[in-house]
């Protein structure tokens, strides 16, 4: 998809995040000389075509007090992993859940669920909930705790 001048301006105006105001699309539109509705419609088109994959909040879990963050990894029966992953993704404390290919023999895990808690004990209690939900479809798991905060960024256009 070719980007026009408006697309480039819209991406530049939003690539650092939406403004933290009650009507962020209106604020972006004001900067670009268009309505907030036009901003929403164009972003929706970008989402629909796959140019933009998602628009969402990216909280800093540490600043919110969730310092015991762990990526839980699960070895789940391939015939059940999608349906079970959908259910796990709805649990409180799970920010994202997704399927990944195994890398046998060293890495048997095919389901990942990021768990957030204020303590490791809280994360481990959440992992027990996940284990109970997975039941016999799961034959192994682990929790990989975060040791560093990675900077998250969105779409960036190369300056020319």
N, C-alpha and C positions, 0 to 999 in steps of 0.2 A: 504494500500500500504506500503510495507516494504521499508525503507530508506537504501540506500547503503552508503558507505563512501563518495562518491562524493556528493550525495544529502545532507548529513550532513554538509560537508564542504561548499557547496553552500549556504545552509540556514544560516550557521554561518557567512559567508562572506557578506550576504545581509540583515540579520535581523535588523541591525541598520540603514538600508537605503542604497541606491546605492550611490556611490561616485559622488560628484558634479563636474564632468569633462565632456568634450564633448562626450566621448565614454565610458560610465560607464560599459557596459557589457564587453568591452575589458579590462578595468582596473580590474574588478573582475576576468576575465579569467586569466589575468597575475598573480594575487595572487594565483590562483589555479593551474596554469600550464597547462591551456587549452585555446582554442581560445574564443573570444567573441561570435562567432557563436555557439559554444557548450553551452555556458552559456545561450544564448537566446533560443536555442532548448530545453534544459532541463527545463528551467523555463516555456516554452510553454507547455511542457508535463505535468508539475506539475499543471498548470492552467487547462489543458484539463481533468485531472483526478480528479480535485477538491482538491488536496493536498494544493494548493495555490488558494485562492479565487480571488485575484486581485493584480495587480501591478499598482501603481499609485502614483502621487505626493500628499503629505500631507502638504499643505501650512499652515503656521502660520498666520492666518487672522489678528491677532492683529498687528504683525510686519509689515504687508502690509498696515496698516491703517484702516482696517475694524473692528471697535471696537463695533459696534451696531449689533451684530449677534443675530438672533432670529429664533428659531424653530417655524415655522408656522404650526398649526395643523388644519385640515379641516374635517368636517363631510360631506362626499361625497357619493352619491348614489352608492351602491355596483356594479351595472351593468355598471357604467361608470368610476369608479375610476381608473382602470388600464390604459385606453386610455388617460384619462385626466392627470394622473400622469406622463405619458410619455411626454406629451406636457409641463407640468410645469417644469419637469427636464431639459428641453432645454432652459428655460428662463435665461437671464443674471442675475447674482446675486444669482442664486440657485446652491449651490454646490452639494447637493444630495436631492433626493426625493424618498420616499418609502411608501409602504402600510403596515399598522399594524392593528391587530385586535382591535376592540372596546372593552372596559371594562365597559359595561353598568351596572347600570345607571349612574355611576359617570364620565365615560370617553367615549363620543360619537364619538371621532375622529378616522378616519381610514386612513388618508393621511397626511404625514409629509413632509415638504419642508423646508430645512435650507436656510434662507435668510441672505445675508451679505451686510452691508452698513457701511458708515462712521458715520451716525447718525441714530437715531431711526426714524426720519421723512423719511429718505431714505428707510429704511426697510418697513415702513408702506406704502409708495408709491408702493413698490414691491408687498406687500400683496394685494393692490387694483388691481394690474395687475392680480394676481393669482385669486382673487375673480371674476374678469370680465371673465377670461378664464373658470372658473368653472361654472359660471352662475347659472341656476336653479338647477343644480345637487348638489349644496352645500347648506346645511341648517344651518351651523354654523362654526365658526372658532375662533382661538385665536393665539396670538404670545407669546411664552415663551422666554424671553431674557436671554442670557448667563450671568452668574454672576461669573464664574470661568473658567480658562483655564485648560482643562484636558490633561494629557500627553497621546499622541497616540503612540502606539507601534505596530509592526508587529509580525509576527511569531517568537516565541522563542523556542529553544530546551532546554530541561532540561539537565543541566550538570550532568554527572554521575560519 
